[in-house]
Amino acid sequence: MTPVRPLRGWPVLAALLVGWLATVLAMRGAVGWRADVLAGDPAAIVVERAIILLVALAPLLVGVMRLARPGGRAALLLTGALAWLALLPALALASVQVRGELAMAAPELAGTGRCVGLAVGCALPTLIILVIWARRWGAVTEPGRASVAIGLVAAVSGVAIYSLTCPSQHWLFTGSAYSLAMASIVLLARLALPRLLRW
């Protein structure tokens, strides 16, 4: 068998940072950021969404790196990140029950398809970078789990980048549309990636 190169995390992190920056700038040129983000004074919901998404990203990245090694385990990391991301639909439910956002957010829900499409587009660079890294330097022995982990990283980063352009001001839209976008990206990764990650 061909020897496996020592797995290093810094090259993929550097590639991801470049990919995220390029995607952020591309979104600014193609769609445009929110006015408050451009002004450097983002609304509270923008900051809160970013915190939730970025806190989940760290354990998911560690999980991908673990699953790129033979016998690597990341169930606790992935479960913890998913539990944290469950804040999005929980806040959506609370906003309807406590603040009665259903009527206010209803017009925004018509943009769910646009949200999902743009989030998937924003997630693709991350997906591609992680697959190339795992194939070239990793030794994935559980392609199904690795595909889900890669899909989660791509989903969270894609939605986080999309959120800079998202005009919504309500948690109902955030909890429903963002969750649907992330679920779509993870499902896409689970169906398409295992055959590409086999060692």
Long-range contacts (C-beta under 8 A, 24 or more apart in sequence): 4-139, 5-137, 7-65, 7-68, 7-69, 7-137, 7-138, 7-139, 8-137, 9-65, 11-133, 11-137, 12-65, 12-129, 12-130, 12-133, 12-137, 13-61, 15-129, 15-133, 16-61, 16-126, 16-129, 16-130, 16-157, 19-125, 19-126, 19-129, 20-125, 20-126, 20-157, 20-161, 22-125, 23-122, 23-125, 23-161, 24-161, 24-164, 27-118, 27-122, 27-161, 27-162, 27-164, 27-165, 28-164, 28-165, 31-118, 31-165, 32-165, 33-164, 33-165, 34-164, 34-165, 34-166, 34-167, 37-164, 43-169, 45-168, 45-169, 45-170, 45-171, 45-174, 46-163, 46-164, 49-160, 49-163, 49-174, 49-178, 50-160, 50-163, 52-84, 52-85, 52-87, 52-88, 53-85, 53-156, 53-157, 53-159, 53-160, 53-163, 54-160, 55-84, 56-81, 56-84, 56-85, 56-156, 57-153, 57-156, 57-157, 57-160, 60-149, 60-152, 60-153, 60-156, 61-153, 63-149, 63-152, 64-130, 64-134, 64-146, 64-149, 64-150, 64-153, 67-140, 67-142, 67-145, 67-146, 67-149, 68-133, 68-134, 68-137, 68-138, 68-139, 68-140, 68-146, 69-138, 69-139, 70-139, 70-141, 70-199, 71-141, 72-141, 72-142, 74-145, 74-149, 78-145, 78-148, 78-149, 78-152, 81-152, 81-156, 82-152, 85-156, 85-179, 85-182, 88-171, 88-174, 88-175, 88-178, 88-179, 89-175, 89-176, 89-179, 90-175, 91-171, 91-174, 91-175, 92-171, 92-172, 92-173, 92-174, 92-175, 92-176, 93-175, 94-171, 95-170, 95-171, 95-172, 95-175, 96-172, 101-170, 101-171, 101-172, 102-172, 104-170, 105-168, 105-170, 105-171, 105-172, 105-173, 108-167, 108-168, 108-169, 108-170, 108-172, 108-173, 109-172, 109-173, 109-176, 109-177, 111-167, 111-168, 111-173, 111-177, 112-173, 112-176, 112-177, 112-180, 115-162, 115-166, 115-173, 115-177, 115-178, 115-180, 115-181, 116-177, 116-180, 116-181, 116-184, 118-162, 118-165, 119-155, 119-158, 119-159, 119-162, 119-178, 119-181, 119-182, 119-184, 119-185, 120-158, 120-181, 120-184, 120-185, 120-188, 121-158, 122-157, 122-158, 122-159, 122-161, 122-162, 123-154, 123-155, 123-157, 123-158, 123-159, 123-185, 124-154, 124-158, 126-153, 126-154, 126-157, 126-158, 127-151, 127-154, 127-185, 127-189, 127-193, 130-154, 131-193, 131-196, 131-197, 134-197, 135-196, 135-197, 138-197, 138-199, 139-199, 140-197, 140-198, 140-199, 141-199, 143-193, 143-194, 143-195, 143-197, 143-198, 144-190, 144-194, 146-193, 146-194, 146-197, 147-189, 147-190, 147-192, 147-193, 147-194, 147-197, 148-186, 148-189, 148-190, 150-189, 150-193, 151-185, 151-186, 151-187, 151-188, 151-189, 151-190, 151-193, 152-182, 152-186, 154-185, 154-189, 155-181, 155-182, 155-183, 155-185, 155-186, 155-189, 156-182, 158-185
